[in-house]
C-alpha cells in the first residue's frame, strides 16, 4: 500500500542545513563577481533563502537586487548562469550531489513593506486603538 505524500510537511533539519550551506557558498561566489553576464554587471544580488528538495537534488534560490533594480532581468540572468554556478558550487561544497539551482525573485520584502503601509493607514490605526481600549478599559476616576 502506497503512502500518501503530505504537501504541508515542513523542511527537515537536513534540508535547512543544506540550504544555509548553499546560500553561504552562493553569496561567496556572487561576491567574487565571477559571472560574466551583461545583465548582472553592477548589480548586487541579495540571496535571502535557499529551499532544498527532500532528496537535495534541486534547490530553489530566492534572491533580489540590492537597492532598486529589475528583479526579473536579474533572475533570468542568474538562471542562464545556473550551470556555471552549479560547477562553482560543487567545487566549494562537499556533497554527494550538487543541487540544481532554480532562481526565483524574492517578494518577501515587498510584501512586508505593503503590510507595514497597510498597518500605518489611519483607518487601521483607529481600529487597532479601539480594540486596545476594549481589551484594557481604563477605570473611571471617582473624583
The first five atom37 places (N, CA, C, CB, O) and aatype in JSON, in Angstrom:
{
  "aatype": [20, 20, 20, 20, 20, 20, 20, 20, 20, 20, 20, 20, 20, 20, 20, 20, 20, 20, 20, 20, 20, 20, 20, 20, 20, 20, 20, 20, 20, 20, 20, 20, 20, 20, 20, 20, 20, 20, 20, 20, 20, 20, 20, 20, 20, 20, 20, 20, 20, 20, 20, 20, 20, 20, 20, 20, 20, 20, 20, 20, 20, 20, 20, 20, 20, 20, 20, 20, 20, 20, 20, 20, 20, 20, 20, 20, 20, 20, 20, 20, 20, 20, 20, 20, 20, 20, 20, 20, 20, 20, 20, 20, 20, 20, 20, 20, 20, 20, 20, 20, 20, 20, 20, 20, 20, 20, 20, 20, 20, 20, 20, 20, 20, 20, 20, 20, 20, 20, 20, 20, 20, 20, 20, 20, 20, 20, 20, 20, 20, 20, 20, 20, 20, 20, 20, 20, 20, 20, 20, 20, 20, 20, 20],
  "atom_mask": [
    [1, 1, 1, 1, 1],
    [1, 1, 1, 1, 1],
    [1, 1, 1, 1, 1],
    [1, 1, 1, 1, 1],
    [1, 1, 1, 1, 1],
    [1, 1, 1, 1, 1],
    [1, 1, 1, 1, 1],
    [1, 1, 1, 1, 1],
    [1, 1, 1, 1, 1],
    [1, 1, 1, 1, 1],
    [1, 1, 1, 1, 1],
    [1, 1, 1, 1, 1],
    [1, 1, 1, 1, 1],
    [1, 1, 1, 1, 1],
    [1, 1, 1, 1, 1],
    [1, 1, 1, 1, 1],
    [1, 1, 1, 1, 1],
    [1, 1, 1, 1, 1],
    [1, 1, 1, 1, 1],
    [1, 1, 1, 1, 1],
    [1, 1, 1, 1, 1],
    [1, 1, 1, 1, 1],
    [1, 1, 1, 1, 1],
    [1, 1, 1, 1, 1],
    [1, 1, 1, 1, 1],
    [1, 1, 1, 1, 1],
    [1, 1, 1, 1, 1],
    [1, 1, 1, 1, 1],
    [1, 1, 1, 1, 1],
    [1, 1, 1, 1, 1],
    [1, 1, 1, 1, 1],
    [1, 1, 1, 1, 1],
    [1, 1, 1, 1, 1],
    [1, 1, 1, 1, 1],
    [1, 1, 1, 1, 1],
    [1, 1, 1, 1, 1],
    [1, 1, 1, 1, 1],
    [1, 1, 1, 1, 1],
    [1, 1, 1, 1, 1],
    [1, 1, 1, 1, 1],
    [1, 1, 1, 1, 1],
    [1, 1, 1, 1, 1],
    [1, 1, 1, 1, 1],
    [1, 1, 1, 1, 1],
    [1, 1, 1, 1, 1],
    [1, 1, 1, 1, 1],
    [1, 1, 1, 1, 1],
    [1, 1, 1, 1, 1],
    [1, 1, 1, 1, 1],
    [1, 1, 1, 1, 1],
    [1, 1, 1, 1, 1],
    [1, 1, 1, 1, 1],
    [1, 1, 1, 1, 1],
    [1, 1, 1, 1, 1],
    [1, 1, 1, 1, 1],
    [1, 1, 1, 1, 1],
    [1, 1, 1, 1, 1],
    [1, 1, 1, 1, 1],
    [1, 1, 1, 1, 1],
    [1, 1, 1, 1, 1],
    [1, 1, 1, 1, 1],
    [1, 1, 1, 1, 1],
    [1, 1, 1, 1, 1],
    [1, 1, 1, 1, 1],
    [1, 1, 1, 1, 1],
    [1, 1, 1, 1, 1],
    [1, 1, 1, 1, 1],
    [1, 1, 1, 1, 1],
    [1, 1, 1, 1, 1],
    [1, 1, 1, 1, 1],
    [1, 1, 1, 1, 1],
    [1, 1, 1, 1, 1],
    [1, 1, 1, 1, 1],
    [1, 1, 1, 1, 1],
    [1, 1, 1, 1, 1],
    [1, 1, 1, 1, 1],
    [1, 1, 1, 1, 1],
    [1, 1, 1, 1, 1],
    [1, 1, 1, 1, 1],
    [1, 1, 1, 1, 1],
    [1, 1, 1, 1, 1],
    [1, 1, 1, 1, 1],
    [1, 1, 1, 1, 1],
    [1, 1, 1, 1, 1],
    [1, 1, 1, 1, 1],
    [1, 1, 1, 1, 1],
    [1, 1, 1, 1, 1],
    [1, 1, 1, 1, 1],
    [1, 1, 1, 1, 1],
    [1, 1, 1, 1, 1],
    [1, 1, 1, 1, 1],
    [1, 1, 1, 1, 1],
    [1, 1, 1, 1, 1],
    [1, 1, 1, 1, 1],
    [1, 1, 1, 1, 1],
    [1, 1, 1, 1, 1],
    [1, 1, 1, 1, 1],
    [1, 1, 1, 1, 1],
    [1, 1, 1, 1, 1],
    [1, 1, 1, 1, 1],
    [1, 1, 1, 1, 1],
    [1, 1, 1, 1, 1],
    [1, 1, 1, 1, 1],
    [1, 1, 1, 1, 1],
    [1, 1, 1, 1, 1],
    [1, 1, 1, 1, 1],
    [1, 1, 1, 1, 1],
    [1, 1, 1, 1, 1],
    [1, 1, 1, 1, 1],
    [1, 1, 1, 1, 1],
    [1, 1, 1, 1, 1],
    [1, 1, 1, 1, 1],
    [1, 1, 1, 1, 1],
    [1, 1, 1, 1, 1],
    [1, 1, 1, 1, 1],
    [1, 1, 1, 1, 1],
    [1, 1, 1, 1, 1],
    [1, 1, 1, 1, 1],
    [1, 1, 1, 1, 1],
    [1, 1, 1, 1, 1],
    [1, 1, 1, 1, 1],
    [1, 1, 1, 1, 1],
    [1, 1, 1, 1, 1],
    [1, 1, 1, 1, 1],
    [1, 1, 1, 1, 1],
    [1, 1, 1, 1, 1],
    [1, 1, 1, 1, 1],
    [1, 1, 1, 1, 1],
    [1, 1, 1, 1, 1],
    [1, 1, 1, 1, 1],
    [1, 1, 1, 1, 1],
    [1, 1, 1, 1, 1],
    [1, 1, 1, 1, 1],
    [1, 1, 1, 1, 1],
    [1, 1, 1, 1, 1],
    [1, 1, 1, 1, 1],
    [1, 1, 1, 1, 1],
    [1, 1, 1, 1, 1],
    [1, 1, 1, 1, 1],
    [1, 1, 1, 1, 1],
    [1, 1, 1, 1, 1],
    [1, 1, 1, 1, 1],
    [1, 1, 1, 1, 1]
  ],
  "atom_positions": [
    [[0.85, -1.17, 0.0], [0.0, 0.0, 0.0], [0.9, 1.24, 0.0], [-0.97, -0.01, 1.22], [1.8, 1.35, 0.83]],
    [[0.66, 2.14, -0.9], [1.5, 3.34, -1.05], [1.12, 4.38, 0.0], [1.36, 3.93, -2.47], [-0.05, 4.54, 0.37]],
    [[2.15, 5.08, 0.46], [1.91, 6.16, 1.41], [1.53, 7.43, 0.67], [3.15, 6.4, 2.3], [2.01, 7.69, -0.43]],
    [[0.67, 8.2, 1.28], [0.32, 9.49, 0.71], [1.35, 10.52, 1.14], [-1.12, 9.93, 1.14], [1.74, 10.58, 2.3]],
    [[1.8, 11.31, 0.18], [2.77, 12.35, 0.49], [2.04, 13.6, 0.95], [3.67, 12.65, -0.74], [1.05, 14.02, 0.35]],
    [[2.54, 14.17, 2.0], [1.96, 15.39, 2.54], [2.66, 16.6, 1.94], [2.05, 15.41, 4.07], [3.88, 16.7, 1.98]],
    [[1.89, 17.52, 1.39], [2.45, 18.73, 0.8], [2.79, 19.76, 1.88], [1.47, 19.34, -0.21], [3.6, 20.66, 1.64]],
    [[2.18, 19.65, 3.04], [2.36, 20.64, 4.09], [3.45, 20.26, 5.08], [1.07, 20.85, 4.83], [3.53, 20.84, 6.17]],
    [[4.27, 19.32, 4.74], [5.31, 18.85, 5.64], [6.43, 19.9, 5.7], [5.86, 17.48, 5.18], [6.92, 20.34, 4.65]],
    [[6.84, 20.3, 6.9], [7.92, 21.29, 6.99], [9.25, 20.69, 6.57], [8.01, 21.85, 8.42], [9.42, 19.47, 6.59]],
    [[10.22, 21.54, 6.2], [11.52, 21.01, 5.79], [12.25, 20.36, 6.96], [12.39, 22.13, 5.2], [12.11, 20.78, 8.11]],
    [[13.01, 19.33, 6.65], [13.76, 18.63, 7.69], [14.98, 19.44, 8.09], [14.18, 17.22, 7.22], [15.35, 20.4, 7.43]],
    [[15.61, 19.03, 9.18], [16.82, 19.7, 9.64], [17.92, 19.6, 8.58], [17.3, 19.1, 10.98], [18.71, 20.53, 8.4]],
    [[17.97, 18.48, 7.91], [18.96, 18.26, 6.85], [18.76, 19.24, 5.7], [18.89, 16.81, 6.33], [19.72, 19.8, 5.18]],
    [[17.5, 19.44, 5.29], [17.2, 20.38, 4.22], [17.55, 21.81, 4.63], [15.71, 20.29, 3.85], [18.11, 22.56, 3.82]],
    [[17.24, 22.19, 5.85], [17.55, 23.53, 6.32], [19.05, 23.77, 6.37], [16.93, 23.77, 7.7], [19.54, 24.82, 5.96]],
    [[19.78, 22.79, 6.88], [21.24, 22.92, 6.98], [21.87, 23.01, 5.59], [21.84, 21.73, 7.76], [22.74, 23.84, 5.36]],
    [[21.43, 22.16, 4.67], [21.97, 22.19, 3.31], [21.62, 23.51, 2.62], [21.42, 21.01, 2.48], [22.45, 24.06, 1.89]],
    [[20.42, 24.02, 2.85], [20.03, 25.29, 2.26], [20.89, 26.44, 2.74], [18.58, 25.58, 2.58], [21.27, 27.3, 1.94]],
    [[21.21, 26.46, 4.02], [22.08, 27.52, 4.54], [23.5, 27.39, 4.02], [22.08, 27.49, 6.07], [24.14, 28.4, 3.72]],
    [[24.0, 26.17, 3.9], [25.34, 25.99, 3.34], [25.4, 26.45, 1.89], [25.76, 24.51, 3.44], [26.37, 27.09, 1.47]],
    [[24.38, 26.13, 1.13], [24.32, 26.55, -0.27], [24.21, 28.07, -0.36], [23.12, 25.89, -0.99], [24.85, 28.69, -1.21]],
    [[23.4, 28.66, 0.51], [23.24, 30.12, 0.5], [24.57, 30.82, 0.77], [22.19, 30.55, 1.54], [24.93, 31.76, 0.06]],
    [[25.3, 30.35, 1.79], [26.59, 30.96, 2.11], [27.58, 30.8, 0.96], [27.17, 30.34, 3.39], [28.31, 31.74, 0.63]],
    [[27.61, 29.63, 0.34], [28.54, 29.4, -0.77], [28.16, 30.27, -1.97], [28.53, 27.91, -1.17], [29.05, 30.82, -2.63]],
    [[26.87, 30.4, -2.26], [26.43, 31.24, -3.38], [26.78, 32.71, -3.14], [24.92, 31.1, -3.6], [27.19, 33.41, -4.06]],
    [[26.6, 33.16, -1.92], [26.94, 34.55, -1.6], [28.43, 34.79, -1.83], [26.56, 34.89, -0.14], [28.82, 35.83, -2.36]],
    [[29.27, 33.83, -1.43], [30.71, 33.96, -1.66], [31.03, 34.01, -3.16], [31.47, 32.79, -1.01], [31.84, 34.83, -3.59]],
    [[30.4, 33.15, -3.93], [30.65, 33.11, -5.39], [30.2, 34.42, -6.03], [29.92, 31.91, -6.04], [30.92, 34.98, -6.86]],
    [[29.01, 34.91, -5.65], [28.49, 36.14, -6.24], [29.3, 37.36, -5.78], [27.02, 36.33, -5.87], [29.43, 38.33, -6.54]],
    [[29.84, 37.33, -4.57], [30.64, 38.45, -4.08], [31.96, 38.56, -4.85], [30.92, 38.29, -2.58], [32.49, 39.66, -5.01]],
    [[32.49, 37.44, -5.32], [33.73, 37.47, -6.09], [33.52, 37.94, -7.52], [34.37, 36.09, -6.1], [34.48, 38.13, -8.27]],
    [[32.25, 38.13, -7.91], [31.88, 38.63, -9.24], [32.5, 37.8, -10.36], [32.29, 40.08, -9.39], [33.13, 38.34, -11.27]],
    [[32.31, 36.49, -10.28], [32.85, 35.59, -11.29], [31.94, 35.47, -12.51], [33.08, 34.22, -10.69], [32.34, 34.9, -13.53]],
    [[30.72, 35.99, -12.42], [29.77, 35.87, -13.52], [30.03, 36.95, -14.55], [28.32, 35.97, -13.0], [30.3, 38.1, -14.22]],
    [[29.96, 36.56, -15.81], [30.25, 37.5, -16.89], [29.0, 37.79, -17.74], [31.37, 36.95, -17.76], [29.09, 37.9, -18.96]],
    [[27.87, 37.9, -17.1], [26.63, 38.2, -17.8], [26.41, 39.72, -17.8], [25.43, 37.47, -17.15], [26.6, 40.38, -16.78]],
    [[26.0, 40.25, -18.94], [25.82, 41.7, -19.07], [24.7, 42.22, -18.17], [25.51, 42.07, -20.52], [24.76, 43.35, -17.68]],
    [[23.67, 41.4, -17.93], [22.56, 41.83, -17.08], [22.94, 41.86, -15.6], [21.37, 40.92, -17.29], [22.22, 42.45, -14.8]],
    [[24.04, 41.22, -15.24], [24.46, 41.19, -13.84], [25.59, 42.17, -13.54], [24.91, 39.79, -13.48], [26.05, 42.25, -12.41]],
    [[26.03, 42.92, -14.54], [27.09, 43.9, -14.34], [26.57, 45.03, -13.45], [27.6, 44.47, -15.69], [25.56, 45.66, -13.76]],
    [[27.26, 45.27, -12.35], [26.91, 46.36, -11.45], [25.7, 46.1, -10.58], [26.66, 47.58, -12.24], [25.21, 47.01, -9.92]],
    [[25.2, 44.87, -10.57], [24.03, 44.53, -9.76], [24.5, 43.72, -8.55], [22.97, 43.73, -10.59], [25.15, 42.69, -8.71]],
    [[24.15, 44.19, -7.37], [24.43, 43.43, -6.15], [23.24, 42.53, -5.87], [24.74, 44.37, -4.94], [22.11, 43.01, -5.75]],
    [[23.49, 41.25, -5.76], [22.42, 40.27, -5.58], [22.31, 39.91, -4.1], [22.68, 38.99, -6.43], [23.31, 39.59, -3.45]],
    [[21.1, 39.97, -3.57], [20.82, 39.55, -2.2], [20.17, 38.17, -2.25], [19.92, 40.58, -1.46], [19.07, 38.03, -2.79]],
    [[20.83, 37.17, -1.7], [20.26, 35.82, -1.62], [19.65, 35.69, -0.23], [21.36, 34.7, -1.88], [20.36, 35.6, 0.77]],
    [[18.32, 35.68, -0.18], [17.65, 35.69, 1.12], [17.36, 34.29, 1.66], [16.37, 36.45, 1.02], [17.37, 34.09, 2.87]],
    [[17.11, 33.34, 0.78], [16.77, 32.0, 1.26], [17.03, 30.97, 0.17], [15.3, 31.93, 1.7], [16.93, 31.26, -1.02]],
    [[17.39, 29.76, 0.6], [17.53, 28.63, -0.31], [16.72, 27.49, 0.28], [19.05, 28.23, -0.52], [16.97, 27.06, 1.41]],
    [[15.76, 26.99, -0.49], [14.94, 25.85, -0.05], [15.32, 24.64, -0.88], [13.42, 26.16, -0.17], [15.26, 24.67, -2.11]],
    [[15.69, 23.58, -0.21], [16.11, 22.35, -0.88], [14.98, 21.35, -0.93], [17.34, 21.74, -0.18], [14.13, 21.3, -0.04]],
    [[14.98, 20.55, -1.98], [14.04, 19.44, -2.1], [14.44, 18.36, -1.08], [14.01, 18.86, -3.56], [15.59, 18.34, -0.65]],
    [[13.53, 17.48, -0.7], [13.88, 16.45, 0.28], [15.05, 15.56, -0.13], [12.69, 15.59, 0.53], [15.79, 15.09, 0.73]],
    [[15.24, 15.32, -1.43], [16.36, 14.5, -1.87], [17.62, 15.32, -2.14], [15.98, 13.73, -3.12], [18.64, 14.77, -2.55]],
    [[17.56, 16.63, -1.91], [18.68, 17.57, -2.1], [19.18, 17.61, -3.54], [19.82, 17.2, -1.18], [20.34, 17.96, -3.77]],
    [[18.34, 17.26, -4.5], [18.73, 17.31, -5.92], [18.4, 18.66, -6.55], [18.04, 16.19, -6.7], [19.01, 19.04, -7.55]],
    [[17.45, 19.38, -5.97], [17.04, 20.68, -6.51], [17.0, 21.68, -5.36], [15.65, 20.58, -7.22], [16.67, 21.34, -4.23]],
    [[17.34, 22.92, -5.68], [17.29, 23.99, -4.69], [16.65, 25.22, -5.3], [18.72, 24.32, -4.16], [17.03, 25.67, -6.39]],
    [[15.67, 25.76, -4.61], [15.01, 26.99, -5.03], [15.71, 28.14, -4.32], [13.46, 26.96, -4.7], [15.71, 28.21, -3.09]],
    [[16.3, 29.06, -5.1], [17.07, 30.17, -4.55], [16.25, 31.44, -4.69], [18.46, 30.31, -5.27], [15.91, 31.85, -5.8]],
    [[15.92, 32.07, -3.55], [15.15, 33.31, -3.55], [16.13, 34.48, -3.45], [14.12, 33.34, -2.39], [16.89, 34.57, -2.48]],
    [[16.11, 35.36, -4.44], [17.07, 36.46, -4.46], [16.39, 37.73, -4.97], [18.28, 36.11, -5.35], [15.35, 37.69, -5.62]],
    [[17.02, 38.85, -4.65], [16.52, 40.15, -5.08], [17.71, 41.07, -5.3], [15.53, 40.76, -4.05], [18.77, 40.87, -4.7]],
    [[17.53, 42.08, -6.15], [18.63, 43.04, -6.34], [18.71, 43.98, -5.15], [18.44, 43.84, -7.65], [17.69, 44.42, -4.61]],
    [[19.92, 44.29, -4.74], [20.12, 45.22, -3.64], [19.84, 46.62, -4.16], [21.56, 45.11, -3.05], [20.41, 47.04, -5.17]],
    [[18.98, 47.34, -3.47], [18.58, 48.66, -3.95], [17.49, 48.52, -4.99], [19.79, 49.43, -4.53], [16.68, 47.6, -4.94]],
    [[17.48, 49.44, -5.94], [16.47, 49.37, -6.99], [17.07, 48.72, -8.22], [15.92, 50.78, -7.32], [18.17, 49.05, -8.65]],
    [[16.34, 47.81, -8.76], [16.79, 47.1, -9.95], [15.68, 46.21, -10.45], [18.05, 46.27, -9.66], [14.68, 46.0, -9.77]],
    [[15.85, 45.71, -11.65], [14.85, 44.85, -12.25], [15.1, 43.41, -11.81], [14.88, 44.96, -13.8], [16.05, 42.77, -12.24]],
    [[14.22, 42.92, -10.94], [14.4, 41.58, -10.39], [14.21, 40.5, -11.45], [13.42, 41.35, -9.24], [14.89, 39.48, -11.4]],
    [[13.3, 40.71, -12.4], [13.05, 39.67, -13.4], [14.25, 39.5, -14.32], [11.8, 40.01, -14.21], [14.61, 38.37, -14.67]],
    [[14.87, 40.61, -14.73], [16.07, 40.51, -15.58], [17.21, 39.83, -14.82], [16.51, 41.9, -16.07], [17.95, 39.03, -15.38]],
    [[17.34, 40.17, -13.53], [18.39, 39.58, -12.71], [18.18, 38.07, -12.57], [18.43, 40.25, -11.33], [19.14, 37.3, -12.68]],
    [[16.94, 37.66, -12.32], [16.64, 36.24, -12.15], [16.85, 35.48, -13.45], [15.2, 36.05, -11.65], [17.37, 34.37, -13.45]],
    [[16.45, 36.08, -14.58], [16.69, 35.43, -15.87], [18.18, 35.25, -16.12], [16.06, 36.26, -17.01], [18.6, 34.2, -16.62]],
    [[18.98, 36.26, -15.79], [20.43, 36.16, -15.97], [21.02, 35.1, -15.05], [21.1, 37.52, -15.7], [21.9, 34.34, -15.47]],
    [[20.55, 35.03, -13.81], [21.06, 34.01, -12.89], [20.66, 32.6, -13.35], [20.53, 34.26, -11.47], [21.45, 31.67, -13.2]],
    [[19.46, 32.46, -13.89], [19.06, 31.15, -14.41], [19.89, 30.76, -15.64], [17.57, 31.15, -14.77], [20.17, 29.58, -15.84]],
    [[20.29, 31.74, -16.46], [21.18, 31.45, -17.58], [22.55, 30.99, -17.08], [21.34, 32.68, -18.48], [23.19, 30.15, -17.71]],
    [[22.99, 31.53, -15.95], [24.31, 31.2, -15.39], [24.25, 30.05, -14.38], [24.91, 32.43, -14.72], [25.25, 29.78, -13.71]],
    [[23.12, 29.38, -14.27], [22.97, 28.38, -13.2], [23.91, 27.19, -13.37], [21.54, 27.89, -13.17], [24.36, 26.63, -12.37]],
    [[24.22, 26.8, -14.6], [25.16, 25.67, -14.79], [26.56, 26.06, -14.32], [25.2, 25.24, -16.28], [27.24, 25.25, -13.69]],
    [[26.98, 27.28, -14.62], [28.27, 27.77, -14.15], [28.28, 27.81, -12.62], [28.57, 29.16, -14.74], [29.26, 27.41, -11.99]],
    [[27.19, 28.32, -12.03], [27.11, 28.4, -10.57], [27.09, 27.01, -9.94], [25.87, 29.18, -10.15], [27.66, 26.81, -8.87]],
    [[26.43, 26.04, -10.6], [26.44, 24.67, -10.1], [27.86, 24.12, -10.06], [25.55, 23.76, -10.96], [28.25, 23.46, -9.1]],
    [[28.64, 24.38, -11.11], [30.02, 23.92, -11.15], [30.86, 24.54, -10.05], [30.64, 24.24, -12.49], [31.62, 23.84, -9.38]],
    [[30.72, 25.85, -9.85], [31.46, 26.53, -8.77], [31.01, 26.03, -7.4], [31.28, 28.05, -8.86], [31.82, 25.87, -6.49]],
    [[29.72, 25.78, -7.28], [29.18, 25.3, -6.01], [29.71, 23.91, -5.69], [27.65, 25.29, -6.06], [29.99, 23.61, -4.53]],
    [[29.84, 23.06, -6.7], [30.34, 21.7, -6.46], [31.8, 21.72, -6.01], [30.19, 20.84, -7.72], [32.23, 20.83, -5.28]],
    [[32.57, 22.72, -6.45], [33.96, 22.82, -6.01], [34.08, 23.32, -4.58], [34.73, 23.75, -6.94], [35.03, 22.99, -3.87]],
    [[33.11, 24.12, -4.15], [33.18, 24.71, -2.81], [32.54, 23.84, -1.74], [32.54, 26.05, -2.82], [32.87, 23.98, -0.56]],
    [[31.64, 22.96, -2.12], [30.92, 22.15, -1.14], [31.24, 20.69, -1.34], [29.4, 22.39, -1.23], [31.51, 20.24, -2.45]],
    [[31.22, 19.96, -0.25], [31.44, 18.51, -0.35], [30.11, 17.8, -0.08], [32.55, 18.04, 0.65], [29.82, 17.39, 1.05]],
    [[29.33, 17.67, -1.13], [28.06, 16.95, -1.05], [28.09, 15.84, -2.09], [26.85, 17.91, -1.29], [28.81, 15.92, -3.08]],
    [[27.31, 14.8, -1.84], [27.25, 13.7, -2.79], [26.73, 14.2, -4.14], [26.36, 12.57, -2.25], [27.29, 13.87, -5.18]],
    [[25.67, 14.98, -4.11], [25.1, 15.58, -5.32], [25.0, 17.08, -5.1], [23.7, 14.97, -5.65], [24.56, 17.54, -4.05]],
    [[25.41, 17.83, -6.08], [25.22, 19.28, -6.02], [23.82, 19.57, -6.53], [26.32, 20.04, -6.86], [23.47, 19.18, -7.65]],
    [[23.01, 20.26, -5.74], [21.64, 20.51, -6.18], [21.59, 21.41, -7.4], [20.84, 21.12, -5.05], [22.42, 22.3, -7.58]],
    [[20.61, 21.17, -8.22], [20.38, 22.01, -9.4], [19.68, 23.28, -8.92], [19.53, 21.26, -10.49], [18.66, 23.21, -8.23]],
    [[20.22, 24.43, -9.28], [19.73, 25.7, -8.77], [18.63, 26.27, -9.66], [20.88, 26.7, -8.65], [18.76, 26.29, -10.89]],
    [[17.56, 26.73, -9.04], [16.46, 27.4, -9.72], [16.25, 28.74, -9.01], [15.13, 26.52, -9.7], [15.89, 28.78, -7.84]],
    [[16.48, 29.83, -9.72], [16.4, 31.15, -9.12], [15.0, 31.72, -9.28], [17.43, 32.1, -9.75], [14.37, 31.59, -10.33]],
    [[14.52, 32.36, -8.2], [13.19, 32.94, -8.14], [13.29, 34.32, -7.49], [12.2, 32.02, -7.36], [14.05, 34.48, -6.53]],
    [[12.55, 35.3, -7.98], [12.6, 36.61, -7.31], [11.97, 36.52, -5.92], [11.88, 37.68, -8.15], [10.94, 35.88, -5.73]],
    [[12.61, 37.17, -4.97], [12.12, 37.18, -3.59], [11.2, 38.38, -3.42], [13.3, 37.22, -2.57], [11.64, 39.53, -3.54]],
    [[9.94, 38.12, -3.14], [8.98, 39.2, -2.98], [8.63, 39.43, -1.51], [7.71, 38.9, -3.77], [7.71, 40.19, -1.22]],
    [[9.34, 38.8, -0.6], [9.01, 38.95, 0.82], [9.23, 40.38, 1.31], [9.83, 37.99, 1.65], [8.5, 40.85, 2.18]],
    [[10.23, 41.08, 0.76], [10.47, 42.46, 1.18], [9.33, 43.37, 0.74], [11.81, 42.97, 0.62], [8.91, 44.25, 1.49]],
    [[8.84, 43.17, -0.49], [7.72, 43.97, -0.97], [6.45, 43.66, -0.19], [7.49, 43.73, -2.46], [5.67, 44.57, 0.11]],
    [[6.24, 42.39, 0.15], [5.07, 42.0, 0.92], [5.12, 42.62, 2.31], [4.97, 40.48, 1.02], [4.1, 43.11, 2.81]],
    [[6.28, 42.59, 2.95], [6.43, 43.18, 4.27], [6.21, 44.69, 4.23], [7.82, 42.86, 4.85], [5.6, 45.25, 5.13]],
    [[6.7, 45.33, 3.18], [6.52, 46.78, 3.03], [5.04, 47.11, 2.84], [7.34, 47.31, 1.85], [4.54, 48.08, 3.4]],
    [[4.35, 46.31, 2.04], [2.92, 46.54, 1.82], [2.13, 46.35, 3.11], [2.38, 45.6, 0.73], [1.2, 47.11, 3.39]],
    [[2.47, 45.34, 3.9], [1.8, 45.11, 5.18], [2.07, 46.26, 6.15], [2.26, 43.78, 5.8], [1.17, 46.69, 6.88]],
    [[3.3, 46.76, 6.15], [3.66, 47.88, 7.01], [2.86, 49.12, 6.64], [5.16, 48.16, 6.93], [2.36, 49.83, 7.51]],
    [[2.74, 49.38, 5.33], [1.95, 50.53, 4.88], [0.48, 50.35, 5.24], [2.1, 50.72, 3.37], [-0.2, 51.32, 5.59]],
    [[0.0, 49.14, 5.16], [-1.4, 48.86, 5.5], [-1.65, 49.11, 6.98], [-1.77, 47.42, 5.13], [-2.68, 49.68, 7.35]],
    [[-0.72, 48.7, 7.83], [-0.91, 48.88, 9.28], [-0.79, 50.34, 9.7], [0.11, 48.05, 10.03], [-1.29, 50.71, 10.76]],
    [[-0.14, 51.16, 8.9], [0.01, 52.57, 9.25], [-1.08, 53.46, 8.63], [1.37, 53.06, 8.8], [-1.02, 54.69, 8.76]],
    [[-2.05, 52.87, 7.99], [-3.16, 53.65, 7.45], [-4.01, 54.17, 8.61], [-4.02, 52.8, 6.46], [-4.12, 53.48, 9.62]],
    [[-4.61, 55.35, 8.48], [-5.39, 55.93, 9.59], [-6.57, 55.06, 10.02], [-5.89, 57.29, 9.2], [-6.88, 54.97, 11.21]],
    [[-7.24, 54.41, 9.05], [-8.4, 53.59, 9.41], [-7.98, 52.39, 10.26], [-9.12, 53.1, 8.14], [-8.65, 52.05, 11.23]],
    [[-6.88, 51.77, 9.89], [-6.4, 50.6, 10.62], [-5.89, 51.02, 11.99], [-5.3, 49.86, 9.83], [-6.13, 50.33, 12.98]],
    [[-5.18, 52.14, 12.06], [-4.67, 52.63, 13.35], [-5.84, 52.94, 14.29], [-3.79, 53.89, 13.15], [-5.76, 52.66, 15.48]],
    [[-6.92, 53.51, 13.75], [-8.1, 53.81, 14.57], [-8.72, 52.52, 15.08], [-9.13, 54.63, 13.75], [-9.09, 52.43, 16.25]],
    [[-8.85, 51.51, 14.2], [-9.43, 50.24, 14.62], [-8.56, 49.54, 15.65], [-9.62, 49.33, 13.41], [-9.07, 48.96, 16.61]],
    [[-7.25, 49.6, 15.47], [-6.35, 48.98, 16.44], [-6.42, 49.69, 17.78], [-4.92, 48.98, 15.91], [-6.39, 49.03, 18.82]],
    [[-6.51, 51.0, 17.77], [-6.61, 51.76, 19.03], [-7.93, 51.44, 19.72], [-6.49, 53.28, 18.76], [-7.97, 51.32, 20.94]],
    [[-9.01, 51.29, 18.96], [-10.31, 50.95, 19.53], [-10.32, 49.56, 20.14], [-11.39, 51.05, 18.49], [-10.93, 49.36, 21.2]],
    [[-9.68, 48.61, 19.51], [-9.65, 47.25, 20.06], [-8.78, 47.18, 21.3], [-9.15, 46.26, 19.01], [-9.05, 46.36, 22.18]],
    [[-7.74, 48.0, 21.4], [-6.9, 48.01, 22.6], [-7.66, 48.61, 23.77], [-5.61, 48.79, 22.35], [-7.48, 48.17, 24.91]],
    [[-8.51, 49.6, 23.53], [-9.31, 50.19, 24.6], [-10.35, 49.2, 25.12], [-10.0, 51.47, 24.12], [-10.65, 49.2, 26.31]],
    [[-10.89, 48.37, 24.26], [-11.87, 47.37, 24.68], [-11.19, 46.3, 25.52], [-12.56, 46.74, 23.45], [-11.76, 45.86, 26.52]],
    [[-10.0, 45.87, 25.12], [-9.29, 44.83, 25.86], [-8.77, 45.33, 27.2], [-8.13, 44.3, 25.03], [-8.79, 44.57, 28.17]],
    [[-8.32, 46.57, 27.29], [-7.76, 47.15, 28.51], [-8.52, 48.42, 28.88], [-6.24, 47.45, 28.33], [-7.99, 49.52, 28.73]],
    [[-9.76, 48.29, 29.35], [-10.52, 49.5, 29.68], [-9.9, 50.19, 30.89], [-12.01, 49.17, 29.95], [-9.47, 49.54, 31.84]],
    [[-9.86, 51.5, 30.84], [-9.33, 52.26, 31.97], [-10.43, 52.42, 33.0], [-8.78, 53.65, 31.51], [-11.6, 52.53, 32.66]],
    [[-10.03, 52.43, 34.26], [-11.0, 52.57, 35.34], [-11.37, 54.04, 35.48], [-10.46, 52.01, 36.68], [-10.49, 54.9, 35.46]],
    [[-12.64, 54.34, 35.62], [-13.05, 55.75, 35.75], [-12.58, 56.32, 37.09], [-14.58, 55.88, 35.63], [-12.5, 55.61, 38.09]],
    [[-12.27, 57.61, 37.07], [-11.85, 58.29, 38.3], [-13.07, 58.54, 39.17], [-11.13, 59.63, 37.97], [-14.15, 58.86, 38.66]],
    [[-12.93, 58.41, 40.49], [-14.03, 58.63, 41.43], [-13.91, 59.99, 42.09], [-14.05, 57.52, 42.5], [-14.11, 60.1, 43.3]],
    [[-13.6, 61.01, 41.36], [-13.46, 62.34, 41.96], [-14.67, 63.18, 41.77], [-12.3, 63.05, 41.41], [-14.71, 64.32, 42.22]]
  ]
}
